[in-house]
Amino acid sequence: MQEDPPEKPTKSPLFNLEETCAYLKVGRTSIHKLVKKQFITPINPVPGRTTFLKSDLDNFINSRKA
C-alpha cells in the first residue's frame, strides 16, 4: 500500500533561519549581524528554534528602500 504524500504546510507568518536567509537573499552570518545590530528581531516560540516574523522582515526590506 502506498502512503499519501504529506500535505503542503500552510503559509506561516514565521520563517526559520534558512527561510529568512532565502527571503532576504543573504547568508547566515549576515542574519546574525542584522540581529546583533537590532535591524531584525528573532522570536522564539519554541526554545532553541529561532524564527522571524515575515512582517518584520518586510518592514526591514521596506526601510532599506528609502
C-alpha positions as CSV (number, residue, x, y, z in Angstrom):
1,M,0.0,0.0,0.0
2,Q,1.3,3.4,-1.0
3,E,1.3,6.2,1.5
4,D,-0.2,9.6,0.7
5,P,2.3,12.4,0.2
6,P,2.5,14.8,3.1
7,E,0.2,17.8,2.9
8,K,1.8,21.1,1.9
9,P,2.2,23.2,5.0
10,T,0.1,26.3,5.3
11,K,1.8,29.6,4.7
12,S,3.2,30.5,8.1
13,P,4.0,34.1,9.1
14,L,7.1,32.6,10.8
15,F,10.3,32.0,9.0
16,N,13.1,29.8,10.3
17,L,16.7,30.8,9.8
18,E,17.1,29.1,6.4
19,E,13.9,30.6,5.1
20,T,14.9,34.0,6.4
21,C,18.3,33.8,4.6
22,A,16.5,32.9,1.4
23,Y,13.9,35.6,1.8
24,L,16.4,38.3,2.4
25,K,18.9,36.8,0.0
26,V,21.7,36.8,2.5
27,G,23.8,34.3,4.4
28,R,23.5,33.1,8.0
29,T,26.4,35.4,9.1
30,S,24.5,38.4,7.7
31,I,21.4,37.4,9.5
32,H,23.3,37.2,12.8
33,K,24.8,40.7,12.1
34,L,21.3,42.1,11.4
35,V,20.1,40.7,14.7
36,K,23.1,42.0,16.6
37,K,22.6,45.5,15.2
38,Q,18.8,45.1,16.0
39,F,17.7,45.6,12.4
40,I,15.6,42.4,12.7
41,T,14.4,40.7,15.9
42,P,14.1,37.0,16.2
43,I,11.3,35.4,18.2
44,N,11.5,32.0,19.8
45,P,8.1,30.3,20.1
46,V,9.9,27.1,20.7
47,P,13.1,27.2,22.8
48,G,16.2,26.5,20.7
49,R,14.5,27.3,17.4
50,T,15.0,30.9,16.1
51,T,12.2,32.2,14.0
52,F,11.4,35.6,12.4
53,L,8.0,37.2,11.6
54,K,7.5,37.8,7.9
55,S,6.0,41.2,8.6
56,D,9.2,42.2,10.5
57,L,11.3,41.1,7.5
58,D,9.0,43.0,5.1
59,N,9.4,46.1,7.3
60,F,13.2,45.8,7.3
61,I,13.2,45.4,3.5
62,N,10.9,48.5,3.1
63,S,13.0,50.6,5.4
64,R,16.1,49.9,3.3
65,K,14.4,51.1,0.1
66,A,14.2,54.7,1.2
